[in-house]
Amino acid sequence: MAAFIKEMPRFKKDCEYYTSIIEKMPIGANKQKLESIYTDFLLKVEAVDSSVHDMATGMVAVGLQHGTYVEELKKVRLRLDSEIKKVAKNVLDKK
C-alpha cells in the first residue's frame, strides 16, 4: 500500500509545531498570512496524497499531475518553513 504524507510521523510532528507557533502569535496580518500558507500546505498535501491513491488504484494518467502536485508542495513547504522561522523565536520567547 502506498504511504500517505498525512500518515507520516514527521508530518504530524511538523503540523503540531506549525500550529503551536501560529496559535501563539498575536492577531494580525502576520498571523493571517501564516494561517493562509499553512492551509495551502495542507491542501497541497491532500492533493499529493490523493494522486498517490489514484495511481495506486490504476489511474495512470494521474502520474503527470502528481509531479506538479509534488513540486507545488515543495514550494509551499519551503515558504511555510521560512515564514515560521521568522516568527518562531519571538513567539516562543513570549511563553
C-alpha positions as CSV (number, residue, x, y, z in Angstrom):
1,M,0.0,0.0,0.0
2,A,1.2,3.5,-0.8
3,A,2.3,5.7,2.1
4,F,0.5,8.9,2.6
5,I,2.1,12.1,3.8
6,K,-0.6,12.8,6.3
7,E,0.0,9.4,8.0
8,M,3.8,10.0,8.5
9,P,5.0,10.8,12.0
10,R,7.2,13.7,10.7
11,F,4.2,15.3,9.0
12,K,2.2,15.1,12.2
13,K,5.1,16.5,14.3
14,D,5.7,19.3,11.9
15,C,1.9,20.2,11.9
16,E,1.9,20.3,15.7
17,Y,4.9,22.7,15.6
18,Y,3.4,24.9,12.9
19,T,0.0,25.2,14.7
20,S,1.7,25.8,18.1
21,I,3.6,28.8,16.6
22,I,0.6,30.2,14.8
23,E,-1.7,29.8,17.8
24,K,0.8,31.8,20.0
25,M,1.0,34.7,17.5
26,P,-0.9,37.9,18.2
27,I,-3.9,38.5,16.0
28,G,-2.9,40.5,12.9
29,A,-1.8,40.4,9.3
30,N,1.2,38.2,10.0
31,K,-0.9,35.6,11.7
32,Q,-3.4,35.6,8.9
33,K,-0.6,35.2,6.4
34,L,0.8,32.2,8.2
35,E,-2.6,30.6,8.6
36,S,-3.1,31.0,4.9
37,I,0.2,29.5,4.0
38,Y,-0.4,26.6,6.4
39,T,-3.9,26.0,4.9
40,D,-2.3,26.0,1.4
41,F,0.3,23.5,2.7
42,L,-2.4,21.2,4.0
43,L,-4.3,21.4,0.7
44,K,-1.2,20.5,-1.3
45,V,-0.5,17.5,1.0
46,E,-4.1,16.4,0.3
47,A,-3.6,16.8,-3.4
48,V,-0.3,14.7,-3.4
49,D,-1.9,12.0,-1.2
50,S,-5.0,11.8,-3.5
51,S,-2.8,11.5,-6.5
52,V,-0.8,8.7,-4.9
53,H,-4.1,6.9,-4.1
54,D,-5.3,7.4,-7.6
55,M,-2.1,6.0,-9.1
56,A,-2.2,3.0,-6.7
57,T,-5.7,2.2,-7.9
58,G,-4.6,2.2,-11.5
59,M,-5.3,5.7,-12.7
60,V,-2.1,6.0,-14.7
61,A,-3.0,9.4,-16.2
62,V,-2.6,11.0,-12.8
63,G,1.2,10.5,-12.9
64,L,1.9,13.7,-14.8
65,Q,-0.3,15.7,-12.4
66,H,1.4,14.1,-9.4
67,G,4.8,15.6,-10.3
68,T,3.2,19.0,-10.5
69,Y,1.5,18.5,-7.1
70,V,4.8,17.4,-5.5
71,E,6.6,20.5,-6.9
72,E,3.9,22.8,-5.6
73,L,4.0,21.1,-2.2
74,K,7.8,21.6,-2.0
75,K,7.4,25.3,-2.8
76,V,4.7,25.9,-0.1
77,R,6.6,23.8,2.4
78,L,9.8,25.9,1.9
79,R,7.8,29.1,2.2
80,L,6.0,27.9,5.3
81,D,9.3,26.9,7.0
82,S,10.8,30.2,6.1
83,E,7.9,32.2,7.5
84,I,7.7,30.1,10.7
85,K,11.4,30.6,11.3
86,K,11.0,34.4,11.1
87,V,8.5,34.4,13.9
88,A,9.2,31.3,16.0
89,K,11.9,32.8,18.2
90,N,9.9,35.8,19.2
91,V,6.7,33.7,19.7
92,L,8.5,31.0,21.8
93,D,10.3,33.6,23.9
94,K,7.0,35.2,24.9
95,K,5.6,32.0,26.5
